[in-house]
Amino acid sequence: MIHILLLIILIAYTFGTFVVKVTHPYYEAEERQNITMGWNFPPVPFSSLSVGCVMANDDLCIFHLRNGEEVPGCQHQQFAGRLQCDKDALREGRLTIHLSRLRTEDSGDYLCEIHTADVGAYGQSRLKVTVTTAPPEPPKVERRGRIGLYAGFIAAALTVAALYYKYMREKAATAGVALESEMMYSGPESCIEPVILTVNLQTPMCSDS
């Protein structure tokens, strides 16, 4: 009986010296963003390190490492291709979980247990993923105002073009009338040819009878 109590005390003391510290107890981000969650622990030989991380709400496995080797086929399909763990950081006593392209169903409590054959502890963080808010659409009144402004510009341009066309047409007509009048008054004079009359002043000679 005494040996059992001593064993319990020894286990409690051993596990009490190995503490997992949570980097942030609460995370919040919008969907389609990326996030990194972290836990720190005393460094241990990597070959003896085991890590088990789950989403506690639905008991979904997200990462499992046993004696320094990742357990294949453990990760739930919800996190497939979106979750990574930095193994180099594990050697330094840091557990970092990178989760990309967040979804609203990723919200929940994430629990990670880190242990060796002799010691172990766990840490828990909560993640809240909010729905991305779409930017507000511009009011319809503003759109109508812009359309009216554009229509006013177009109408003004057409009016100026019409007035300019009318002015040029009247100018061309006036120039044509002036040219026709000039030809009418100057034309006949130019067509008169001078007539030269020759008068014979020699008197015919009379013969003696």
Secondary structure, DSSP 8 states (H G I E B T S, - for coil): -HHHHHHHHHHHHHHHH---EES-SEEEEETT--EEEEEE-----GGG-EEEEEETTTTEEEEEEETTEE-TT-S-GGGTTTEEE-HHHHHTTEEEEEE-S--GGG-EEEEEEEE-SS-EEEEEEEEEEE---------HHHHHHHHHHHHHHHHHHHHHHHHHHHHHHHHHHHHHHHHHHHHHHHHHHHH------------------
